[in-house]
Amino acid sequence: MAAAARTPRARRRTAGVGARTGSGCGDATVRVLHGDCLDVLPRLEPRQFHFCCIDPPFNTGSAKRSVRSGAALAYSDSFGGLDAYIEWLRPRLQAIHRVLRDDGTVLVHCDWRASHRIRVLLDEVFGERRFLNHLVWRYGLGGSSPRMFARKHDDLLWYAKGDAWWFDAPRVPATSQRLKGQTKKATDVLEVPSINNMAKERVGWPTQKPLALLELLVGACCPPGGTVLDCFCGSGTALVAAARLGRMAVGVDQDARAVALTRRRVR
């Protein structure tokens, strides 16, 4: 692993870990908890997580659906409007703030529907001076429209809790002829292919994200031996990434099917 970046406001810290109970996965320890994070997080010890990476519902206004082994997987993704969605998300971000270490960070995965409002909300909960990056995940799959530019990216908003945080700049393949075959530091535009329908890693969860994307984010934002939180864990990809990288992790989801799926993956 490359040396961690040091900035005037950031320094590397690796002390402190989460609880070591639950389903083991390699050298890491993973816990998967069933329930709404608004109910679960207040029961956890404060200031224990180095990195919280969440992919909450996007408020698409419809159900998200997928099929695996003939069984339909679906959940409602409608909150009755953008204002209601933001007020639903607010107390959950406040609960996340409480359990983050003082040098911890949070990354919220969202899209064009609400990213502008979520950034304002994060300014309110974490402070506008705690904003670190607006990352763009650029992917290739999806449709297009004859009436507007094709939407081919999601937004990832990264905030710190305090004045210090951990960061290890990930390396990605260089694209210029001069650096052909070498790597360079990743920019705030992450080009990671989405999961196609035939991919071996696909598990059937309707909003599953690629493992390569989560490994990049966890490796960059959580120190070795640190602890990752994903309180909308869905198919559990963030927890799998954490375990593969030797981090500990806690996942939370209110859907029992997501919890069962995640537990199978991390075993």
C-alpha positions as a Markdown table, in Angstrom:
| # | Residue | x | y | z |
|---|---|---|---|---|
| 1 | Met | 0.0 | 0.0 | 0.0 |
| 2 | Ala | 1.2 | 3.5 | -0.9 |
| 3 | Ala | 2.1 | 5.8 | 2.0 |
| 4 | Ala | -0.8 | 7.8 | 3.3 |
| 5 | Ala | -1.2 | 11.4 | 2.2 |
| 6 | Arg | -0.3 | 14.1 | 4.7 |
| 7 | Thr | -1.9 | 17.5 | 4.2 |
| 8 | Pro | -1.8 | 20.6 | 6.5 |
| 9 | Arg | -5.2 | 19.6 | 7.9 |
| 10 | Ala | -4.8 | 15.8 | 7.7 |
| 11 | Arg | -2.5 | 13.3 | 9.4 |
| 12 | Arg | -2.5 | 9.5 | 9.5 |
| 13 | Arg | -4.1 | 7.8 | 12.5 |
| 14 | Thr | -4.7 | 4.1 | 12.9 |
| 15 | Ala | -5.4 | 3.6 | 16.6 |
| 16 | Gly | -8.8 | 2.2 | 17.7 |
| 17 | Val | -11.0 | -0.6 | 16.4 |
| 18 | Gly | -14.6 | -1.7 | 16.6 |
| 19 | Ala | -16.0 | -4.6 | 18.5 |
| 20 | Arg | -14.6 | -8.0 | 17.5 |
| 21 | Thr | -17.8 | -10.1 | 17.5 |
| 22 | Gly | -19.8 | -11.5 | 14.7 |
| 23 | Ser | -19.1 | -13.4 | 11.5 |
| 24 | Gly | -15.4 | -13.8 | 10.7 |
| 25 | Cys | -14.1 | -13.2 | 7.2 |
| 26 | Gly | -10.4 | -13.9 | 6.7 |
| 27 | Asp | -8.4 | -11.7 | 9.1 |
| 28 | Ala | -11.2 | -9.2 | 9.5 |
| 29 | Thr | -14.3 | -9.3 | 11.6 |
| 30 | Val | -17.7 | -8.4 | 10.2 |
| 31 | Arg | -20.9 | -7.9 | 12.1 |
| 32 | Val | -24.2 | -7.7 | 10.2 |
| 33 | Leu | -27.2 | -6.2 | 12.2 |
| 34 | His | -30.9 | -6.3 | 11.3 |
| 35 | Gly | -32.9 | -3.1 | 11.8 |
| 36 | Asp | -33.3 | 0.5 | 10.8 |
| 37 | Cys | -30.0 | 2.3 | 11.4 |
| 38 | Leu | -31.9 | 5.1 | 13.2 |
| 39 | Asp | -32.7 | 2.4 | 15.9 |
| 40 | Val | -29.5 | 0.5 | 15.7 |
| 41 | Leu | -26.8 | 3.2 | 15.7 |
| 42 | Pro | -27.9 | 4.8 | 19.0 |
| 43 | Arg | -27.1 | 1.4 | 20.7 |
| 44 | Leu | -23.5 | 1.4 | 19.4 |
| 45 | Glu | -20.6 | 2.9 | 21.2 |
| 46 | Pro | -19.8 | 6.5 | 20.0 |
| 47 | Arg | -16.6 | 7.5 | 18.2 |
| 48 | Gln | -15.7 | 4.0 | 17.0 |
| 49 | Phe | -15.8 | 4.0 | 13.2 |
| 50 | His | -13.0 | 5.3 | 10.9 |
| 51 | Phe | -15.0 | 5.3 | 7.7 |
| 52 | Cys | -18.8 | 5.2 | 7.0 |
| 53 | Cys | -19.7 | 4.4 | 3.4 |
| 54 | Ile | -23.4 | 4.4 | 2.7 |
| 55 | Asp | -25.6 | 3.9 | -0.4 |
| 56 | Pro | -29.0 | 4.8 | 0.9 |
| 57 | Pro | -32.2 | 4.7 | -1.2 |
| 58 | Phe | -32.1 | 7.3 | -4.0 |
| 59 | Asn | -35.8 | 8.4 | -3.8 |
| 60 | Thr | -36.5 | 7.2 | -7.3 |
| 61 | Gly | -40.2 | 7.2 | -6.7 |
| 62 | Ser | -40.7 | 3.6 | -7.5 |
| 63 | Ala | -39.7 | 0.1 | -6.3 |
| 64 | Lys | -36.3 | -1.3 | -7.0 |
| 65 | Arg | -36.6 | -4.8 | -8.4 |
| 66 | Ser | -34.3 | -7.7 | -9.3 |
| 67 | Val | -34.6 | -11.4 | -9.6 |
| 68 | Arg | -32.3 | -14.2 | -8.3 |
| 69 | Ser | -33.0 | -17.9 | -8.6 |
| 70 | Gly | -36.6 | -17.1 | -9.5 |
| 71 | Ala | -37.2 | -15.1 | -6.3 |
| 72 | Ala | -38.2 | -11.4 | -6.8 |
| 73 | Leu | -36.2 | -9.0 | -4.7 |
| 74 | Ala | -37.7 | -5.5 | -4.4 |
| 75 | Tyr | -38.1 | -2.6 | -2.0 |
| 76 | Ser | -39.9 | 0.7 | -2.0 |
| 77 | Asp | -37.8 | 3.7 | -3.0 |
| 78 | Ser | -40.4 | 6.4 | -2.6 |
| 79 | Phe | -40.6 | 9.0 | 0.2 |
| 80 | Gly | -43.4 | 11.2 | -1.0 |
| 81 | Gly | -41.2 | 14.0 | -2.4 |
| 82 | Leu | -37.7 | 15.4 | -2.0 |
| 83 | Asp | -38.4 | 17.4 | 1.2 |
| 84 | Ala | -39.7 | 14.3 | 2.9 |
| 85 | Tyr | -36.7 | 12.3 | 1.7 |
| 86 | Ile | -34.2 | 14.8 | 3.2 |
| 87 | Glu | -36.0 | 14.9 | 6.5 |
| 88 | Trp | -35.9 | 11.1 | 6.5 |
| 89 | Leu | -32.1 | 11.2 | 5.9 |
| 90 | Arg | -31.3 | 14.0 | 8.3 |
| 91 | Pro | -31.5 | 12.0 | 11.7 |
| 92 | Arg | -29.7 | 9.1 | 10.1 |
| 93 | Leu | -26.7 | 11.3 | 9.2 |
| 94 | Gln | -26.8 | 12.7 | 12.7 |
| 95 | Ala | -26.7 | 9.2 | 14.1 |
| 96 | Ile | -23.7 | 8.4 | 11.9 |
| 97 | His | -21.9 | 11.6 | 13.1 |
| 98 | Arg | -22.2 | 10.3 | 16.6 |
| 99 | Val | -20.5 | 6.9 | 16.0 |
| 100 | Leu | -17.7 | 8.3 | 13.8 |
| 101 | Arg | -14.3 | 8.8 | 15.4 |
| 102 | Asp | -13.1 | 12.4 | 15.6 |
| 103 | Asp | -10.8 | 11.6 | 12.7 |
| 104 | Gly | -13.4 | 9.6 | 10.8 |
| 105 | Thr | -15.1 | 10.4 | 7.5 |
| 106 | Val | -18.4 | 9.7 | 5.8 |
| 107 | Leu | -19.1 | 9.1 | 2.1 |
| 108 | Val | -22.7 | 9.3 | 0.8 |
| 109 | His | -23.5 | 7.6 | -2.5 |
| 110 | Cys | -26.3 | 9.5 | -4.3 |
| 111 | Asp | -27.4 | 10.6 | -7.8 |
| 112 | Trp | -28.8 | 13.6 | -9.7 |
| 113 | Arg | -32.2 | 13.4 | -7.9 |
| 114 | Ala | -31.0 | 14.6 | -4.5 |
| 115 | Ser | -27.2 | 15.2 | -4.6 |
| 116 | His | -27.6 | 19.0 | -4.4 |
| 117 | Arg | -29.8 | 18.7 | -1.3 |
| 118 | Ile | -27.8 | 16.0 | 0.3 |
| 119 | Arg | -24.7 | 18.2 | 0.1 |
| 120 | Val | -26.5 | 21.1 | 1.8 |
| 121 | Leu | -27.7 | 18.6 | 4.5 |
| 122 | Leu | -24.1 | 17.3 | 5.0 |
| 123 | Asp | -23.0 | 20.9 | 5.4 |
| 124 | Glu | -25.5 | 21.3 | 8.2 |
| 125 | Val | -24.7 | 18.1 | 10.0 |
| 126 | Phe | -20.9 | 18.0 | 9.6 |
| 127 | Gly | -20.1 | 21.6 | 8.8 |
| 128 | Glu | -19.3 | 23.1 | 5.4 |
| 129 | Arg | -15.6 | 23.3 | 6.3 |
| 130 | Arg | -15.6 | 19.5 | 6.6 |
| 131 | Phe | -16.4 | 18.9 | 2.9 |
| 132 | Leu | -13.5 | 17.0 | 1.3 |
| 133 | Asn | -14.5 | 15.8 | -2.2 |
| 134 | His | -17.4 | 15.5 | -4.6 |
| 135 | Leu | -16.5 | 12.3 | -6.3 |
| 136 | Val | -18.0 | 11.2 | -9.6 |
| 137 | Trp | -18.4 | 7.5 | -10.3 |
| 138 | Arg | -18.5 | 7.2 | -14.1 |
| 139 | Tyr | -19.9 | 4.0 | -15.5 |
| 140 | Gly | -20.7 | 2.7 | -18.9 |
| 141 | Leu | -24.0 | 0.8 | -18.8 |
| 142 | Gly | -27.5 | 2.2 | -18.9 |
| 143 | Gly | -29.9 | 3.7 | -21.5 |
| 144 | Ser | -30.1 | 7.1 | -23.1 |
| 145 | Ser | -32.7 | 9.7 | -23.9 |
| 146 | Pro | -33.5 | 11.6 | -27.1 |
| 147 | Arg | -34.4 | 14.6 | -25.0 |
| 148 | Met | -31.3 | 15.1 | -22.8 |
| 149 | Phe | -27.7 | 14.0 | -22.3 |
| 150 | Ala | -27.4 | 10.4 | -21.1 |
| 151 | Arg | -26.9 | 10.1 | -17.4 |
| 152 | Lys | -23.9 | 7.9 | -16.8 |
| 153 | His | -22.6 | 8.8 | -13.4 |
| 154 | Asp | -23.4 | 8.8 | -9.7 |
| 155 | Asp | -22.2 | 11.3 | -7.0 |
| 156 | Leu | -20.2 | 10.4 | -3.9 |
| 157 | Leu | -20.0 | 13.2 | -1.2 |
| 158 | Trp | -17.1 | 12.8 | 1.2 |
| 159 | Tyr | -17.0 | 14.7 | 4.5 |
| 160 | Ala | -14.7 | 14.6 | 7.6 |
| 161 | Lys | -16.0 | 14.8 | 11.1 |
| 162 | Gly | -13.0 | 16.8 | 12.4 |
| 163 | Asp | -9.8 | 18.6 | 11.4 |
| 164 | Ala | -7.9 | 15.3 | 10.7 |
| 165 | Trp | -8.7 | 12.3 | 8.6 |
| 166 | Trp | -6.9 | 9.4 | 7.0 |
| 167 | Phe | -6.4 | 9.1 | 3.2 |
| 168 | Asp | -4.2 | 6.9 | 1.1 |
| 169 | Ala | -4.5 | 8.0 | -2.6 |
| 170 | Pro | -5.5 | 5.0 | -4.7 |
| 171 | Arg | -3.6 | 4.2 | -7.9 |
| 172 | Val | -5.3 | 3.7 | -11.2 |
| 173 | Pro | -4.0 | 2.7 | -14.6 |
| 174 | Ala | -2.5 | 5.7 | -16.5 |
| 175 | Thr | -4.1 | 6.5 | -19.8 |
| 176 | Ser | -1.5 | 8.6 | -21.6 |
| 177 | Gln | 1.0 | 7.1 | -24.0 |
| 178 | Arg | 3.9 | 8.5 | -22.0 |
| 179 | Leu | 2.8 | 6.6 | -18.9 |
| 180 | Lys | 1.5 | 3.5 | -20.7 |
| 181 | Gly | 1.6 | 0.5 | -18.4 |
| 182 | Gln | 2.1 | 2.6 | -15.3 |
| 183 | Thr | -0.3 | 3.9 | -12.7 |
| 184 | Lys | -1.2 | 7.4 | -11.5 |
| 185 | Lys | -3.1 | 8.8 | -8.5 |
| 186 | Ala | -6.9 | 8.6 | -8.9 |
| 187 | Thr | -8.8 | 11.9 | -9.5 |
| 188 | Asp | -12.2 | 12.8 | -8.3 |
| 189 | Val | -13.7 | 11.0 | -11.4 |
| 190 | Leu | -13.7 | 7.3 | -10.8 |
| 191 | Glu | -14.1 | 5.2 | -13.9 |
| 192 | Val | -15.2 | 1.8 | -12.7 |
| 193 | Pro | -17.5 | -0.4 | -14.9 |
| 194 | Ser | -20.9 | -1.2 | -13.4 |
| 195 | Ile | -21.8 | -4.8 | -13.0 |
| 196 | Asn | -23.2 | -6.4 | -16.2 |
| 197 | Asn | -25.9 | -9.0 | -16.2 |
| 198 | Met | -23.4 | -11.9 | -16.7 |
| 199 | Ala | -20.8 | -10.8 | -14.1 |
| 200 | Lys | -19.9 | -13.6 | -11.7 |
| 201 | Glu | -20.0 | -11.2 | -8.7 |
| 202 | Arg | -23.7 | -10.3 | -9.3 |
| 203 | Val | -25.8 | -11.6 | -6.4 |
| 204 | Gly | -29.2 | -10.3 | -7.5 |
| 205 | Trp | -29.6 | -7.3 | -5.2 |
| 206 | Pro | -31.2 | -4.5 | -7.3 |
| 207 | Thr | -28.7 | -1.8 | -6.3 |
| 208 | Gln | -25.5 | -3.9 | -6.0 |
| 209 | Lys | -22.4 | -1.9 | -6.7 |
| 210 | Pro | -19.1 | -3.3 | -8.1 |
| 211 | Leu | -16.6 | -4.7 | -5.6 |
| 212 | Ala | -13.8 | -2.8 | -7.4 |
| 213 | Leu | -15.4 | 0.5 | -6.6 |
| 214 | Leu | -15.9 | -0.3 | -2.9 |
| 215 | Glu | -12.4 | -1.7 | -2.6 |
| 216 | Leu | -11.0 | 1.5 | -4.0 |
| 217 | Leu | -13.0 | 3.7 | -1.6 |
| 218 | Val | -12.4 | 1.6 | 1.5 |
| 219 | Gly | -8.7 | 1.3 | 0.8 |
| 220 | Ala | -8.4 | 5.1 | 0.3 |
| 221 | Cys | -10.5 | 6.2 | 3.3 |
| 222 | Cys | -10.1 | 3.6 | 6.1 |
| 223 | Pro | -6.7 | 2.9 | 7.6 |
| 224 | Pro | -5.4 | -0.7 | 7.9 |
| 225 | Gly | -6.9 | -2.3 | 10.9 |
| 226 | Gly | -9.6 | 0.3 | 11.0 |
| 227 | Thr | -13.4 | -0.2 | 11.1 |
| 228 | Val | -15.9 | 0.5 | 8.3 |
| 229 | Leu | -19.6 | 1.2 | 8.8 |
| 230 | Asp | -22.3 | 0.7 | 6.2 |
| 231 | Cys | -25.8 | 1.2 | 7.7 |
| 232 | Phe | -27.6 | 0.7 | 4.4 |
| 233 | Cys | -25.6 | -2.4 | 3.5 |
| 234 | Gly | -27.9 | -4.0 | 0.9 |
| 235 | Ser | -25.9 | -6.8 | -0.7 |
| 236 | Gly | -23.0 | -6.2 | 1.6 |
| 237 | Thr | -20.4 | -5.2 | -1.0 |
| 238 | Ala | -18.8 | -2.6 | 1.3 |
| 239 | Leu | -18.4 | -5.2 | 4.0 |
| 240 | Val | -16.9 | -7.7 | 1.6 |
| 241 | Ala | -14.4 | -5.0 | 0.4 |
| 242 | Ala | -13.5 | -4.2 | 4.0 |
| 243 | Ala | -12.9 | -7.8 | 4.9 |
| 244 | Arg | -10.8 | -8.4 | 1.8 |
| 245 | Leu | -8.6 | -5.4 | 2.7 |
| 246 | Gly | -8.2 | -6.5 | 6.3 |
| 247 | Arg | -10.5 | -3.9 | 7.8 |
| 248 | Met | -13.3 | -4.7 | 10.3 |
| 249 | Ala | -16.8 | -3.8 | 9.4 |
| 250 | Val | -20.3 | -3.4 | 10.8 |
| 251 | Gly | -23.3 | -3.5 | 8.4 |
| 252 | Val | -26.9 | -2.6 | 9.1 |
| 253 | Asp | -30.0 | -3.1 | 7.0 |
| 254 | Gln | -33.7 | -3.1 | 7.8 |
| 255 | Asp | -34.5 | -5.7 | 5.0 |
| 256 | Ala | -34.0 | -9.2 | 6.4 |
| 257 | Arg | -33.2 | -10.5 | 2.9 |
| 258 | Ala | -30.3 | -8.0 | 2.6 |
| 259 | Val | -29.0 | -9.1 | 6.0 |
| 260 | Ala | -29.2 | -12.8 | 5.1 |
| 261 | Leu | -27.5 | -12.1 | 1.7 |
| 262 | Thr | -24.7 | -10.1 | 3.3 |
| 263 | Arg | -24.1 | -12.7 | 6.0 |
| 264 | Arg | -23.7 | -15.4 | 3.3 |
| 265 | Arg | -21.3 | -13.2 | 1.3 |
| 266 | Val | -19.0 | -12.4 | 4.2 |
| 267 | Arg | -18.8 | -16.0 | 5.4 |
